[in-house]
Amino acid sequence: MRLTSEPIFQPNPALNGDTFRVDVWLRAQQAGKRVDLTLDFRDQEMWTQPLFEETERKTLSTTWQLFSITATAP
């Protein structure tokens, strides 16, 4: 899948204290490009402001790399 600058949402239920880890394989057409990986936790209303958000910026290369981000539900 080719990603654009548009966010991708995948809702999952969470309880307070649950820890989530997301692993993604990424590469870029040009080395040095950056991507922000974000996990956020929201109430039932998907389009509200996050209760908590964890963001990590990753630098990509032209070869596939595995990246992970972990966050704990508030």
Biopython code that builds the backbone (N, CA, C, O; Angstrom):
import numpy as np
from Bio.PDB.StructureBuilder import StructureBuilder

atoms = [
    (1, "MET", "N", (0.844, -1.160, 0.000)),
    (1, "MET", "CA", (0.000, 0.000, 0.000)),
    (1, "MET", "C", (0.899, 1.235, 0.000)),
    (1, "MET", "O", (1.869, 1.298, 0.754)),
    (2, "ARG", "N", (0.591, 2.177, -0.809)),
    (2, "ARG", "CA", (1.320, 3.438, -0.831)),
    (2, "ARG", "C", (0.590, 4.426, 0.052)),
    (2, "ARG", "O", (-0.594, 4.694, -0.153)),
    (3, "LEU", "N", (1.295, 4.974, 1.042)),
    (3, "LEU", "CA", (0.686, 5.902, 1.981)),
    (3, "LEU", "C", (0.856, 7.337, 1.506)),
    (3, "LEU", "O", (1.832, 7.690, 0.845)),
    (4, "THR", "N", (-0.110, 8.132, 1.860)),
    (4, "THR", "CA", (-0.039, 9.566, 1.590)),
    (4, "THR", "C", (0.053, 10.289, 2.927)),
    (4, "THR", "O", (0.283, 9.663, 3.961)),
    (5, "SER", "N", (-0.121, 11.568, 2.906)),
    (5, "SER", "CA", (-0.075, 12.325, 4.154)),
    (5, "SER", "C", (-1.384, 12.232, 4.936)),
    (5, "SER", "O", (-1.495, 12.805, 6.020)),
    (6, "GLU", "N", (-2.359, 11.528, 4.409)),
    (6, "GLU", "CA", (-3.631, 11.368, 5.103)),
    (6, "GLU", "C", (-3.481, 10.364, 6.248)),
    (6, "GLU", "O", (-2.807, 9.347, 6.084)),
    (7, "PRO", "N", (-4.096, 10.631, 7.402)),
    (7, "PRO", "CA", (-4.010, 9.678, 8.520)),
    (7, "PRO", "C", (-4.785, 8.392, 8.234)),
    (7, "PRO", "O", (-5.742, 8.381, 7.460)),
    (8, "ILE", "N", (-4.352, 7.326, 8.870)),
    (8, "ILE", "CA", (-5.027, 6.029, 8.779)),
    (8, "ILE", "C", (-5.553, 5.699, 10.170)),
    (8, "ILE", "O", (-4.798, 5.726, 11.142)),
    (9, "PHE", "N", (-6.835, 5.389, 10.269)),
    (9, "PHE", "CA", (-7.453, 5.093, 11.555)),
    (9, "PHE", "C", (-7.837, 3.625, 11.632)),
    (9, "PHE", "O", (-8.414, 3.077, 10.693)),
    (10, "GLN", "N", (-7.518, 2.992, 12.749)),
    (10, "GLN", "CA", (-7.933, 1.628, 13.010)),
    (10, "GLN", "C", (-8.415, 1.564, 14.447)),
    (10, "GLN", "O", (-7.611, 1.353, 15.355)),
    (11, "PRO", "N", (-9.731, 1.745, 14.678)),
    (11, "PRO", "CA", (-10.215, 1.741, 16.062)),
    (11, "PRO", "C", (-10.181, 0.346, 16.683)),
    (11, "PRO", "O", (-10.492, -0.651, 16.032)),
    (12, "ASN", "N", (-9.799, 0.305, 17.946)),
    (12, "ASN", "CA", (-9.781, -0.928, 18.733)),
    (12, "ASN", "C", (-10.208, -0.585, 20.153)),
    (12, "ASN", "O", (-9.845, 0.475, 20.662)),
    (13, "PRO", "N", (-10.970, -1.457, 20.804)),
    (13, "PRO", "CA", (-11.357, -1.176, 22.187)),
    (13, "PRO", "C", (-10.146, -1.264, 23.111)),
    (13, "PRO", "O", (-9.237, -2.065, 22.894)),
    (14, "ALA", "N", (-10.151, -0.420, 24.149)),
    (14, "ALA", "CA", (-9.052, -0.413, 25.115)),
    (14, "ALA", "C", (-9.593, -0.135, 26.506)),
    (14, "ALA", "O", (-10.545, 0.626, 26.676)),
    (15, "LEU", "N", (-8.981, -0.754, 27.486)),
    (15, "LEU", "CA", (-9.282, -0.485, 28.888)),
    (15, "LEU", "C", (-8.122, 0.317, 29.481)),
    (15, "LEU", "O", (-7.000, 0.250, 28.977)),
    (16, "ASN", "N", (-8.387, 1.072, 30.545)),
    (16, "ASN", "CA", (-7.325, 1.818, 31.207)),
    (16, "ASN", "C", (-6.169, 0.880, 31.556)),
    (16, "ASN", "O", (-6.374, -0.178, 32.149)),
    (17, "GLY", "N", (-4.967, 1.276, 31.184)),
    (17, "GLY", "CA", (-3.783, 0.475, 31.499)),
    (17, "GLY", "C", (-3.399, -0.541, 30.439)),
    (17, "GLY", "O", (-2.316, -1.121, 30.522)),
    (18, "ASP", "N", (-4.257, -0.782, 29.434)),
    (18, "ASP", "CA", (-3.890, -1.694, 28.341)),
    (18, "ASP", "C", (-2.728, -1.100, 27.549)),
    (18, "ASP", "O", (-2.718, 0.093, 27.246)),
    (19, "THR", "N", (-1.752, -1.940, 27.218)),
    (19, "THR", "CA", (-0.619, -1.495, 26.408)),
    (19, "THR", "C", (-0.763, -2.043, 25.001)),
    (19, "THR", "O", (-1.077, -3.217, 24.804)),
    (20, "PHE", "N", (-0.529, -1.173, 24.023)),
    (20, "PHE", "CA", (-0.644, -1.544, 22.616)),
    (20, "PHE", "C", (0.688, -1.304, 21.925)),
    (20, "PHE", "O", (1.372, -0.313, 22.181)),
    (21, "ARG", "N", (1.036, -2.223, 21.054)),
    (21, "ARG", "CA", (2.236, -2.088, 20.225)),
    (21, "ARG", "C", (1.810, -2.287, 18.777)),
    (21, "ARG", "O", (1.105, -3.241, 18.449)),
    (22, "VAL", "N", (2.238, -1.389, 17.931)),
    (22, "VAL", "CA", (1.963, -1.483, 16.500)),
    (22, "VAL", "C", (3.301, -1.614, 15.782)),
    (22, "VAL", "O", (4.210, -0.811, 15.990)),
    (23, "ASP", "N", (3.409, -2.629, 14.942)),
    (23, "ASP", "CA", (4.600, -2.858, 14.126)),
    (23, "ASP", "C", (4.238, -2.599, 12.670)),
    (23, "ASP", "O", (3.213, -3.078, 12.184)),
    (24, "VAL", "N", (5.082, -1.840, 11.975)),
    (24, "VAL", "CA", (4.857, -1.559, 10.555)),
    (24, "VAL", "C", (6.173, -1.675, 9.803)),
    (24, "VAL", "O", (7.234, -1.306, 10.308)),
    (25, "TRP", "N", (6.081, -2.191, 8.592)),
    (25, "TRP", "CA", (7.225, -2.238, 7.692)),
    (25, "TRP", "C", (7.101, -1.047, 6.755)),
    (25, "TRP", "O", (6.068, -0.860, 6.112)),
    (26, "LEU", "N", (8.161, -0.237, 6.679)),
    (26, "LEU", "CA", (8.124, 0.966, 5.860)),
    (26, "LEU", "C", (9.421, 1.128, 5.084)),
    (26, "LEU", "O", (10.480, 0.657, 5.498)),
    (27, "ARG", "N", (9.310, 1.796, 3.964)),
    (27, "ARG", "CA", (10.476, 2.236, 3.198)),
    (27, "ARG", "C", (10.065, 3.487, 2.435)),
    (27, "ARG", "O", (8.878, 3.798, 2.334)),
    (28, "ALA", "N", (11.035, 4.195, 1.905)),
    (28, "ALA", "CA", (10.766, 5.410, 1.143)),
    (28, "ALA", "C", (11.427, 5.299, -0.226)),
    (28, "ALA", "O", (12.358, 4.515, -0.414)),
    (29, "GLN", "N", (10.946, 6.076, -1.162)),
    (29, "GLN", "CA", (11.579, 6.110, -2.477)),
    (29, "GLN", "C", (12.916, 6.826, -2.416)),
    (29, "GLN", "O", (13.787, 6.620, -3.262)),
    (30, "GLN", "N", (13.068, 7.680, -1.393)),
    (30, "GLN", "CA", (14.295, 8.447, -1.229)),
    (30, "GLN", "C", (14.734, 8.358, 0.234)),
    (30, "GLN", "O", (13.955, 8.678, 1.132)),
    (31, "ALA", "N", (15.967, 7.929, 0.480)),
    (31, "ALA", "CA", (16.471, 7.800, 1.848)),
    (31, "ALA", "C", (16.419, 9.142, 2.568)),
    (31, "ALA", "O", (16.632, 10.195, 1.967)),
    (32, "GLY", "N", (16.130, 9.084, 3.870)),
    (32, "GLY", "CA", (16.088, 10.289, 4.681)),
    (32, "GLY", "C", (14.700, 10.863, 4.877)),
    (32, "GLY", "O", (14.517, 11.761, 5.700)),
    (33, "LYS", "N", (13.721, 10.369, 4.146)),
    (33, "LYS", "CA", (12.340, 10.822, 4.358)),
    (33, "LYS", "C", (11.918, 10.446, 5.765)),
    (33, "LYS", "O", (12.419, 9.470, 6.322)),
    (34, "ARG", "N", (11.010, 11.203, 6.342)),
    (34, "ARG", "CA", (10.556, 10.941, 7.705)),
    (34, "ARG", "C", (9.070, 10.655, 7.739)),
    (34, "ARG", "O", (8.300, 11.102, 6.889)),
    (35, "VAL", "N", (8.696, 9.889, 8.760)),
    (35, "VAL", "CA", (7.286, 9.571, 8.976)),
    (35, "VAL", "C", (7.006, 9.692, 10.472)),
    (35, "VAL", "O", (7.850, 9.342, 11.298)),
    (36, "ASP", "N", (5.829, 10.184, 10.812)),
    (36, "ASP", "CA", (5.396, 10.234, 12.206)),
    (36, "ASP", "C", (4.413, 9.100, 12.450)),
    (36, "ASP", "O", (3.371, 9.022, 11.798)),
    (37, "LEU", "N", (4.745, 8.222, 13.391)),
    (37, "LEU", "CA", (3.836, 7.162, 13.813)),
    (37, "LEU", "C", (3.148, 7.636, 15.079)),
    (37, "LEU", "O", (3.814, 8.067, 16.021)),
    (38, "THR", "N", (1.824, 7.562, 15.115)),
    (38, "THR", "CA", (1.064, 8.049, 16.269)),
    (38, "THR", "C", (0.049, 7.015, 16.713)),
    (38, "THR", "O", (-0.687, 6.461, 15.896)),
    (39, "LEU", "N", (0.013, 6.758, 18.017)),
    (39, "LEU", "CA", (-1.065, 5.992, 18.640)),
    (39, "LEU", "C", (-1.822, 6.970, 19.514)),
    (39, "LEU", "O", (-1.227, 7.664, 20.339)),
    (40, "ASP", "N", (-3.144, 7.029, 19.337)),
    (40, "ASP", "CA", (-3.905, 7.880, 20.236)),
    (40, "ASP", "C", (-5.110, 7.129, 20.783)),
    (40, "ASP", "O", (-5.598, 6.170, 20.186)),
    (41, "PHE", "N", (-5.569, 7.592, 21.928)),
    (41, "PHE", "CA", (-6.697, 6.984, 22.626)),
    (41, "PHE", "C", (-7.798, 8.028, 22.727)),
    (41, "PHE", "O", (-7.568, 9.157, 23.161)),
    (42, "ARG", "N", (-9.030, 7.621, 22.309)),
    (42, "ARG", "CA", (-10.166, 8.538, 22.278)),
    (42, "ARG", "C", (-11.369, 7.895, 22.941)),
    (42, "ARG", "O", (-11.421, 6.682, 23.141)),
    (43, "ASP", "N", (-12.337, 8.739, 23.277)),
    (43, "ASP", "CA", (-13.623, 8.227, 23.746)),
    (43, "ASP", "C", (-14.345, 7.568, 22.582)),
    (43, "ASP", "O", (-13.790, 7.454, 21.489)),
    (44, "GLN", "N", (-15.558, 7.141, 22.805)),
    (44, "GLN", "CA", (-16.339, 6.473, 21.760)),
    (44, "GLN", "C", (-16.522, 7.332, 20.517)),
    (44, "GLN", "O", (-16.608, 6.804, 19.408)),
    (45, "GLU", "N", (-16.580, 8.633, 20.686)),
    (45, "GLU", "CA", (-16.722, 9.529, 19.542)),
    (45, "GLU", "C", (-15.366, 9.648, 18.849)),
    (45, "GLU", "O", (-14.465, 10.320, 19.351)),
    (46, "MET", "N", (-15.225, 8.998, 17.701)),
    (46, "MET", "CA", (-13.945, 8.889, 17.003)),
    (46, "MET", "C", (-13.321, 10.247, 16.652)),
    (46, "MET", "O", (-12.097, 10.376, 16.649)),
    (47, "TRP", "N", (-14.129, 11.237, 16.362)),
    (47, "TRP", "CA", (-13.602, 12.493, 15.839)),
    (47, "TRP", "C", (-13.393, 13.545, 16.925)),
    (47, "TRP", "O", (-13.327, 14.735, 16.617)),
    (48, "THR", "N", (-13.287, 13.134, 18.177)),
    (48, "THR", "CA", (-12.989, 14.059, 19.263)),
    (48, "THR", "C", (-11.471, 14.153, 19.449)),
    (48, "THR", "O", (-10.714, 13.404, 18.833)),
    (49, "GLN", "N", (-11.049, 15.063, 20.286)),
    (49, "GLN", "CA", (-9.623, 15.188, 20.595)),
    (49, "GLN", "C", (-9.155, 13.955, 21.377)),
    (49, "GLN", "O", (-9.913, 13.414, 22.183)),
    (50, "PRO", "N", (-7.929, 13.510, 21.150)),
    (50, "PRO", "CA", (-7.415, 12.346, 21.879)),
    (50, "PRO", "C", (-7.327, 12.595, 23.381)),
    (50, "PRO", "O", (-7.052, 13.708, 23.830)),
    (51, "LEU", "N", (-7.569, 11.527, 24.149)),
    (51, "LEU", "CA", (-7.353, 11.573, 25.592)),
    (51, "LEU", "C", (-5.852, 11.502, 25.894)),
    (51, "LEU", "O", (-5.369, 12.089, 26.861)),
    (52, "PHE", "N", (-5.137, 10.774, 25.049)),
    (52, "PHE", "CA", (-3.682, 10.607, 25.168)),
    (52, "PHE", "C", (-3.142, 10.287, 23.794)),
    (52, "PHE", "O", (-3.803, 9.631, 22.990)),
    (53, "GLU", "N", (-1.928, 10.759, 23.530)),
    (53, "GLU", "CA", (-1.334, 10.541, 22.206)),
    (53, "GLU", "C", (0.165, 10.308, 22.362)),
    (53, "GLU", "O", (0.835, 11.015, 23.114)),
    (54, "GLU", "N", (0.678, 9.327, 21.659)),
    (54, "GLU", "CA", (2.114, 9.027, 21.634)),
    (54, "GLU", "C", (2.561, 9.086, 20.176)),
    (54, "GLU", "O", (2.003, 8.389, 19.329)),
    (55, "THR", "N", (3.565, 9.914, 19.877)),
    (55, "THR", "CA", (4.067, 10.058, 18.507)),
    (55, "THR", "C", (5.570, 9.856, 18.499)),
    (55, "THR", "O", (6.285, 10.355, 19.368)),
    (56, "GLU", "N", (6.035, 9.116, 17.507)),
    (56, "GLU", "CA", (7.473, 8.918, 17.304)),
    (56, "GLU", "C", (7.788, 9.203, 15.841)),
    (56, "GLU", "O", (7.099, 8.719, 14.944)),
    (57, "ARG", "N", (8.824, 9.986, 15.610)),
    (57, "ARG", "CA", (9.265, 10.290, 14.243)),
    (57, "ARG", "C", (10.350, 9.288, 13.854)),
    (57, "ARG", "O", (11.303, 9.065, 14.600)),
    (58, "LYS", "N", (10.191, 8.695, 12.686)),
    (58, "LYS", "CA", (11.143, 7.700, 12.180)),
    (58, "LYS", "C", (11.747, 8.202, 10.873)),
    (58, "LYS", "O", (11.076, 8.853, 10.072)),
    (59, "THR", "N", (13.018, 7.888, 10.673)),
    (59, "THR", "CA", (13.696, 8.222, 9.422)),
    (59, "THR", "C", (13.777, 6.958, 8.570)),
    (59, "THR", "O", (14.217, 5.905, 9.031)),
    (60, "LEU", "N", (13.346, 7.085, 7.328)),
    (60, "LEU", "CA", (13.242, 5.930, 6.440)),
    (60, "LEU", "C", (14.454, 5.809, 5.527)),
    (60, "LEU", "O", (15.170, 6.778, 5.273)),
    (61, "SER", "N", (14.659, 4.586, 5.042)),
    (61, "SER", "CA", (15.667, 4.321, 4.021)),
    (61, "SER", "C", (14.939, 3.742, 2.808)),
    (61, "SER", "O", (13.711, 3.657, 2.795)),
    (62, "THR", "N", (15.686, 3.355, 1.815)),
    (62, "THR", "CA", (15.066, 2.786, 0.609)),
    (62, "THR", "C", (14.850, 1.278, 0.732)),
    (62, "THR", "O", (14.281, 0.660, -0.168)),
    (63, "THR", "N", (15.294, 0.689, 1.824)),
    (63, "THR", "CA", (15.041, -0.736, 2.062)),
    (63, "THR", "C", (13.981, -0.871, 3.154)),
    (63, "THR", "O", (13.836, 0.009, 4.002)),
    (64, "TRP", "N", (13.251, -1.970, 3.124)),
    (64, "TRP", "CA", (12.195, -2.198, 4.105)),
    (64, "TRP", "C", (12.796, -2.296, 5.499)),
    (64, "TRP", "O", (13.798, -2.980, 5.708)),
    (65, "GLN", "N", (12.170, -1.601, 6.458)),
    (65, "GLN", "CA", (12.586, -1.648, 7.860)),
    (65, "GLN", "C", (11.348, -1.830, 8.725)),
    (65, "GLN", "O", (10.269, -1.327, 8.409)),
    (66, "LEU", "N", (11.525, -2.556, 9.817)),
    (66, "LEU", "CA", (10.443, -2.746, 10.785)),
    (66, "LEU", "C", (10.533, -1.643, 11.834)),
    (66, "LEU", "O", (11.582, -1.425, 12.440)),
    (67, "PHE", "N", (9.412, -0.951, 12.036)),
    (67, "PHE", "CA", (9.313, 0.098, 13.053)),
    (67, "PHE", "C", (8.198, -0.276, 14.014)),
    (67, "PHE", "O", (7.217, -0.906, 13.619)),
    (68, "SER", "N", (8.345, 0.110, 15.272)),
    (68, "SER", "CA", (7.339, -0.166, 16.302)),
    (68, "SER", "C", (7.046, 1.094, 17.090)),
    (68, "SER", "O", (7.897, 1.972, 17.234)),
    (69, "ILE", "N", (5.829, 1.166, 17.597)),
    (69, "ILE", "CA", (5.445, 2.222, 18.525)),
    (69, "ILE", "C", (4.566, 1.577, 19.574)),
    (69, "ILE", "O", (3.725, 0.734, 19.261)),
    (70, "THR", "N", (4.763, 1.978, 20.830)),
    (70, "THR", "CA", (4.018, 1.402, 21.955)),
    (70, "THR", "C", (3.440, 2.536, 22.795)),
    (70, "THR", "O", (4.081, 3.567, 22.999)),
    (71, "ALA", "N", (2.209, 2.323, 23.280)),
    (71, "ALA", "CA", (1.577, 3.299, 24.160)),
    (71, "ALA", "C", (0.607, 2.567, 25.087)),
    (71, "ALA", "O", (0.097, 1.497, 24.757)),
    (72, "THR", "N", (0.365, 3.165, 26.251)),
    (72, "THR", "CA", (-0.528, 2.602, 27.240)),
    (72, "THR", "C", (-1.758, 3.492, 27.373)),
    (72, "THR", "O", (-1.647, 4.711, 27.501)),
    (73, "ALA", "N", (-2.942, 2.858, 27.340)),
    (73, "ALA", "CA", (-4.205, 3.600, 27.438)),
    (73, "ALA", "C", (-4.291, 4.298, 28.789)),
    (73, "ALA", "O", (-3.951, 3.716, 29.819)),
    (74, "PRO", "N", (-4.751, 5.558, 28.781)),
    (74, "PRO", "CA", (-4.857, 6.295, 30.051)),
    (74, "PRO", "C", (-5.982, 5.769, 30.929)),
    (74, "PRO", "O", (-6.200, 6.281, 32.026)),
]
sb = StructureBuilder()
sb.init_structure("model")
sb.init_model(0)
sb.init_chain("A")
sb.init_seg("    ")
for serial, (resi, resn, name, xyz) in enumerate(atoms, 1):
    if name == "N":
        sb.init_residue(resn, " ", resi, " ")
    sb.init_atom(name, np.array(xyz, "f"), 0.0, 1.0, " ", f" {name:<3s}", serial, name[0])
structure = sb.get_structure()
